[in-house]
Structure formats: structure tokens, C-alpha cells
Amino acid sequence: MSLLPIHLLGSPVLREPSAPVAEVTAEVRRLVDDMFETMEAAEGVGLAANQVGQAVRIAVVDAEGSRIVMINPIISEASGKDREEEGCLSIPDVYGEVTRPERIVLEATGKDGAPYRLEADGLLARVIQHEIDHLDGILFLDRLSPMKRRLLVAKYRREHKEGGGLLREVARPSGRTP
Ligand SMILES: [Zn+2]
């Protein structure tokens, strides 16, 4: 397995709609493994494939004890409303409150190639929706008011000066061998 660099705000691949996965091949499973490793090293709760530079409909989630592989995911039902703070591995140090449905039904294909259905609420439902947004080229910033979005983008640009690049190398947690 290997750690993959994470694309940051401004990288075009984050705005690209991702292509459906035709078949769960060995290559897809390897990407899933690398994404889990990268997400864990970056201490994230979710990661979409375009965040590691591949515009395909794959995302991984590790939240509230659930470790989920989502290939070609869709939200088939949504209800309720919930407002909580979100952040994103592609927009470090920036957080904003996002309103989303509170309960969802996810339909996706797993790493074994089998379709599954999952009911989720709370943080898990939020992370799933955040990752599926990524696959559609949407960032959580897009779900904020225009004023709040401008403030946060300005803060991000101040703290991540030009020349910092659009890739973030993720390091393995110290004390772990590669
Ligand atoms: Zn994100």
C-alpha cells in the first residue's frame, strides 16, 4: 500500500465530476486500500478518489465505528435537517457549519463488487454526503452562504500562500514502519 498526495483547494480535479466505475478490478481495490491508508495518516473521516487525483466514483469513510467503501454511491432517501461544523482534507484549517439531511439511505457497491444498502444518520450520514459531494465536484464551501464562503476562502489563501502548491504530502504517523 502507499500513501497518496492529497489535492488541495484550487486543484482542477476537485471540480471535475467523477466517472462511474465499470468493474471492481484489482486496480480499484488497490486504490481503495491506498485511500484508507492515506485517510488514516491524514487523520480524516472520509476521502474521495478525486482528492487523490483520480476522478472516479470511489470514496472511503471511517466514522462512528463504520468503515465503508463506496463505489458508485447514491443517496436514495434523505430526511430531516441537521447543521454541524465540517472541514475537509483538501482545505486544511478551514471549518464551516453546513446544513444537510440528517438521515439518509446510501446505495453503493462494496470492495467485493457486491451492491449494498445502508441507513445512516448523524456524523456518519454527514460524512457520506460530504464525500458524494466530492464525486460531483462539490466542496463543503459551496454549501455555505456567499459571504461566509468568501471569508473562509480569504482565510485559507492567507494561511496557504501562493507557491505552496496544490498537493499535500501525507506522512505516516511517527512510530509506524512503512
Ligand atoms: Zn472533503
Residues whose N, C-alpha, C, O or C-beta is under 5 A from the ligand:
A	BS01	ZN	G87 C88 L89
